[in-house]
Structure formats: C-alpha cells, structure tokens
Amino acid sequence: MLLGLSDIARLVSLTPDRFRRRAIVSKLQYYLPLFGSSHNFLRLLKRSSHLLSSDIDKLVKPNVAFLRECGLGDCDIAKLCIREPRMLITNPERVRAMVARAERLGVPRGSGMLRQALQAVAFLSEEKVAAKLDYLKNTFRWSDAQVSIAVRKYPGVLRKSKGPLKRRSEFLCSKVGLEPMYIAHRSEILSYSMEGRLRPRYYVIKFLKQNGLLDRDLSLYSAVKMTEKVFVEKLICPHKEAAPHLAEDYAAACKGEVPTNFRFT
C-alpha cells in the first residue's frame, strides 16, 4: 500500500520530527496494511503521533496479536484504535486487564460487542465503571441483572454522560411508558438521538395509532431502528392523503419544533 503525495504532505505536517528517520519506513509498512488505508492511518496519527515513536516489537505487535486472539479482526482493531489510539501503544498487560474488565461486564472474547466494550471501559478504573453502573441502575430502575443485560447488548451505554441518559430515561419511562426490563433488553435504543430520532418518531407512531392509520402494532424500538428512508417510505408516504401535513409535522419535530398535535388538515 503506497502513500500518495497528499498523504505524504499530511504525514510530514503531523510528525515533522519523525519523518526523516529511517525507522519510519518499516513502521509505515506495518501500520498501513493493519489499518486498511492511508486515510485511517492518518486519522489515527492525528489523534496520537506517538504511534511512530513507540516500540512496535515490544508494544504494538503484542497488543495487536492479543486483540486478534480475542476475536477482533484488523478492521475492528482499526476502528477501536481510531477511537482509543493509546490502545496499541500501552503496556500489553494493561490491554489484557482491559479485556478482563470487559469480560467481567459480560462481554466475552469473541463477542461481536467486544470492540464496543473496550471502547467504553479501556482507560476507566474499576471505581469509575462501578459508578457508571450504579448511575444506570438508579436512572433506569434496573436491577443488577438488568444492567448487566443492557451493557452486554449495548456496551456504548457506558460512554453516555449523565444528562443525556437522564433525559432518555424520563422520555422512555415516563412519556412512552416502557418498562425497565424492556429497555434493558433493547438498550441499543439509548444510542439514538432524542431530538433527531426518538421523540419525532414517537409522535408519528402515536398520531398514526390514535387515528387508526396503523394496521399493525409497531413498537417505538422497531421504528427507531429503521433508516430514515425506510421510515419515511413506510410510515409517512402512505398517509399523504389521509394526513397531508404528516411529513411537514415530522420534519418540524426532527428540528425540535414539535407541534402540540400532529394535524390532519
């Protein structure tokens, strides 16, 4: 894999002190195939220029080998390290401890959720992880078993800050009326934007149900998982005649301008 002229210029600007050293050639020969593209590599380098000064044989290669043993492919490793660039260049024992921490959360090696779990807990202490779990339990009224289910299904919930989590809890539990167990088993719903996805789609579903325009019992979870194109095609477009303002009201809701009631006329 070769670097283009623009890539080389970018590389020089990011690491001017390293570019003239001979070791950079062998390091590029290792990193570029690992990250799949010069674009990915330069993104990572922008976040951590220490990649080119770290010992590949003592740090990077052992960490990559271990992550592969844990079931992560090179694409997953690239995504993980773009998010957490220190992962590759930290002490291999610390990386093993991070994986062990993810396993204690119920996300084992080989799990499709391992990358997300590592992104969530990589450089957090046990105390901070415990504090996050306690906050989730209190906010969503989850038991120990339920918070474990939620984290296994969506480890990224541990990266969410308190404010957004509290707003989602108030909306999903108080407004929508979802039960704690239901949310725990579908914790991915917490990854969606309140303003851009959860609230507008809730109003659309509520409007359609109240006016007899839904011929099936569609859940909010199923609706928010749809792509924007599919949602509009299935739930907005078929009702142009019965509810001519639905598209307009939905667009307003997505901008935060939620009408008191969606309109028929």
VMD Tcl script that draws the C-alpha trace (Angstrom):
set ca {
  {0.00 0.00 0.00}
  {1.53 3.29 -1.13}
  {1.12 6.82 0.15}
  {0.10 9.48 -2.33}
  {1.73 12.90 -2.43}
  {-1.10 14.45 -0.43}
  {-0.76 11.68 2.18}
  {2.98 12.28 2.45}
  {2.39 16.01 2.89}
  {-0.13 15.26 5.61}
  {2.27 12.84 7.28}
  {5.05 15.44 7.32}
  {2.73 18.03 8.84}
  {1.62 15.63 11.58}
  {5.04 14.26 12.51}
  {7.77 16.57 11.16}
  {10.31 15.35 13.73}
  {9.83 11.69 12.81}
  {9.62 11.88 9.05}
  {13.36 11.95 8.40}
  {14.16 8.88 10.49}
  {14.78 5.62 8.65}
  {12.62 3.60 11.04}
  {9.54 5.34 9.72}
  {9.62 3.20 6.57}
  {9.31 -0.13 8.36}
  {6.66 1.31 10.67}
  {4.58 2.52 7.74}
  {4.95 -0.90 6.11}
  {3.39 -2.40 9.25}
  {0.72 0.18 10.03}
  {-0.77 0.81 6.59}
  {-1.93 -2.78 5.93}
  {-3.14 -3.06 9.54}
  {-5.38 -0.01 9.27}
  {-6.53 -0.79 5.75}
  {-5.97 2.63 4.21}
  {-3.78 5.69 4.46}
  {-6.91 7.64 5.42}
  {-7.48 5.51 8.52}
  {-3.82 5.61 9.47}
  {-3.61 9.40 9.16}
  {-6.80 9.80 11.20}
  {-5.22 7.78 13.96}
  {-1.90 9.59 13.65}
  {-3.70 12.92 14.03}
  {-5.01 11.75 17.40}
  {-1.75 10.19 18.54}
  {1.56 10.98 16.89}
  {3.22 8.62 19.42}
  {2.46 5.72 17.07}
  {5.60 6.47 15.10}
  {7.79 6.78 18.19}
  {6.52 3.72 20.04}
  {8.28 0.38 20.01}
  {6.40 -1.79 17.53}
  {8.01 -5.08 18.59}
  {7.56 -4.61 22.35}
  {4.21 -2.83 22.42}
  {2.24 -2.65 19.18}
  {2.71 -6.15 17.78}
  {1.99 -7.95 21.09}
  {-1.15 -5.85 21.56}
  {-2.36 -6.50 18.02}
  {-1.67 -10.23 18.38}
  {-3.61 -10.37 21.66}
  {-6.58 -8.46 20.25}
  {-6.67 -10.86 17.32}
  {-6.65 -13.77 19.77}
  {-9.68 -12.15 21.41}
  {-11.58 -12.36 18.13}
  {-11.07 -8.86 16.75}
  {-10.25 -8.60 13.07}
  {-7.94 -5.92 11.69}
  {-10.95 -3.80 10.71}
  {-12.22 -3.94 14.30}
  {-8.75 -3.16 15.65}
  {-8.51 -0.15 13.34}
  {-11.91 1.17 14.48}
  {-11.04 0.55 18.12}
  {-7.71 2.34 17.88}
  {-9.04 5.30 15.95}
  {-11.35 5.76 18.91}
  {-8.75 4.81 21.53}
  {-5.31 5.38 19.94}
  {-3.46 4.61 23.17}
  {-4.69 1.02 22.98}
  {-1.88 -0.05 20.67}
  {0.98 1.64 22.44}
  {0.13 0.94 26.07}
  {1.70 -1.83 28.13}
  {0.39 -5.22 26.92}
  {-0.50 -6.17 30.50}
  {-2.83 -3.17 30.67}
  {-4.53 -4.26 27.45}
  {-5.09 -7.71 28.95}
  {-6.58 -6.04 32.03}
  {-8.93 -4.03 29.80}
  {-10.19 -7.18 28.11}
  {-10.66 -8.79 31.52}
  {-12.70 -5.76 32.60}
  {-14.92 -6.15 29.54}
  {-15.35 -9.84 30.34}
  {-16.46 -9.01 33.87}
  {-19.18 -6.87 32.32}
  {-20.45 -9.95 30.50}
  {-18.81 -9.28 27.12}
  {-16.50 -12.26 26.48}
  {-13.69 -12.67 23.99}
  {-15.10 -13.49 20.58}
  {-18.25 -11.45 21.20}
  {-19.36 -9.07 18.47}
  {-19.70 -6.45 21.22}
  {-16.11 -6.71 22.46}
  {-14.85 -3.74 20.46}
  {-17.62 -1.53 21.82}
  {-16.99 -2.76 25.35}
  {-13.27 -1.98 25.08}
  {-14.04 1.48 23.73}
  {-16.28 2.05 26.73}
  {-14.01 0.83 29.54}
  {-10.48 0.83 28.10}
  {-8.97 3.53 30.29}
  {-11.53 3.67 33.09}
  {-10.75 2.47 36.58}
  {-12.84 -0.21 38.25}
  {-14.27 2.50 40.50}
  {-15.45 4.63 37.59}
  {-17.02 1.65 35.84}
  {-18.83 0.75 39.07}
  {-20.05 4.34 39.42}
  {-21.41 4.31 35.87}
  {-23.23 1.03 36.51}
  {-24.77 2.46 39.69}
  {-25.95 5.53 37.83}
  {-27.57 3.38 35.14}
  {-29.32 1.26 37.76}
  {-30.68 4.31 39.55}
  {-31.66 6.18 36.39}
  {-33.49 3.33 34.65}
  {-34.58 1.49 37.83}
  {-32.58 -1.54 36.72}
  {-31.58 -4.47 38.91}
  {-28.03 -5.84 38.82}
  {-29.18 -8.47 36.33}
  {-30.92 -5.91 34.13}
  {-27.99 -3.51 33.97}
  {-25.79 -6.47 33.02}
  {-28.15 -7.32 30.17}
  {-28.22 -3.70 29.00}
  {-24.43 -3.39 28.96}
  {-23.95 -6.71 27.15}
  {-26.36 -5.67 24.43}
  {-25.08 -2.10 24.10}
  {-21.72 -1.51 25.84}
  {-21.68 2.02 24.44}
  {-24.22 2.98 27.11}
  {-21.24 3.27 29.49}
  {-19.89 6.15 27.38}
  {-23.08 8.18 27.66}
  {-22.97 11.16 30.00}
  {-25.45 11.61 32.82}
  {-27.56 14.37 31.27}
  {-28.49 12.55 28.04}
  {-29.14 9.33 29.96}
  {-31.47 11.07 32.38}
  {-33.41 12.70 29.50}
  {-33.79 9.35 27.76}
  {-34.99 7.74 30.96}
  {-37.58 10.44 31.57}
  {-38.80 10.17 27.99}
  {-38.82 6.40 27.57}
  {-40.09 5.53 31.05}
  {-42.42 8.43 31.88}
  {-43.59 9.61 28.45}
  {-43.56 6.43 26.37}
  {-44.26 4.13 29.33}
  {-41.61 1.48 28.64}
  {-40.74 -0.91 31.44}
  {-37.16 -1.10 32.79}
  {-36.78 -4.73 31.69}
  {-37.98 -3.88 28.18}
  {-35.37 -1.11 27.85}
  {-32.62 -3.33 29.27}
  {-33.21 -5.97 26.61}
  {-33.28 -3.27 23.90}
  {-30.64 -0.95 25.31}
  {-29.49 -0.01 21.81}
  {-32.46 2.36 21.84}
  {-30.38 4.57 24.14}
  {-27.88 5.16 21.34}
  {-30.36 7.15 19.24}
  {-30.74 10.91 19.30}
  {-33.61 12.22 21.38}
  {-34.28 15.17 19.10}
  {-33.47 13.64 15.74}
  {-34.95 10.18 16.15}
  {-36.67 9.09 19.39}
  {-39.08 11.95 20.03}
  {-40.14 12.68 16.40}
  {-40.78 9.01 15.61}
  {-42.70 8.55 18.85}
  {-45.02 11.40 17.85}
  {-45.56 9.91 14.40}
  {-46.42 6.46 15.77}
  {-48.71 7.95 18.41}
  {-50.50 10.04 15.80}
  {-50.97 7.13 13.42}
  {-52.25 4.82 16.16}
  {-54.66 7.37 17.58}
  {-56.15 7.96 14.16}
  {-56.40 4.34 13.06}
  {-53.74 4.65 10.38}
  {-51.53 1.80 11.56}
  {-52.60 -1.69 10.58}
  {-50.10 -3.33 12.93}
  {-48.77 -2.83 16.45}
  {-45.48 -1.12 15.67}
  {-43.18 -0.51 18.63}
  {-41.06 2.59 19.06}
  {-37.96 0.38 19.15}
  {-38.77 -1.10 15.73}
  {-39.47 2.37 14.36}
  {-36.24 3.99 15.56}
  {-34.16 1.15 14.14}
  {-35.42 1.92 10.64}
  {-33.26 4.06 8.40}
  {-34.68 7.49 7.66}
  {-35.53 6.43 4.11}
  {-37.39 3.30 5.22}
  {-39.23 5.15 8.00}
  {-40.48 7.80 5.60}
  {-41.44 5.25 2.94}
  {-43.35 3.03 5.39}
  {-44.88 5.49 7.84}
  {-45.08 8.90 6.18}
  {-45.63 8.47 2.45}
  {-48.59 6.01 2.62}
  {-50.65 8.62 4.52}
  {-50.26 11.63 2.22}
  {-53.98 11.78 1.52}
  {-55.31 10.89 4.98}
  {-52.77 13.07 6.80}
  {-51.41 15.64 4.32}
  {-49.42 17.52 6.98}
  {-47.70 14.46 8.45}
  {-44.45 14.91 6.51}
  {-44.33 18.58 7.40}
  {-45.04 17.93 11.08}
  {-42.47 15.14 11.21}
  {-39.83 17.41 9.64}
  {-40.65 20.09 12.21}
  {-40.38 17.55 15.02}
  {-36.93 16.49 13.79}
  {-35.85 20.12 14.15}
  {-37.13 20.28 17.69}
  {-40.24 22.26 16.70}
  {-42.68 19.58 17.85}
  {-46.31 20.59 17.21}
  {-48.67 20.15 20.14}
  {-50.64 17.73 17.96}
  {-49.90 16.41 14.51}
  {-52.53 17.65 12.10}
  {-54.99 16.19 9.64}
  {-55.98 19.48 7.97}
}
mol new
graphics top color blue
foreach p $ca { graphics top sphere $p radius 0.5 }
foreach p [lrange $ca 0 end-1] q [lrange $ca 1 end] { graphics top cylinder $p $q radius 0.2 }
display resetview
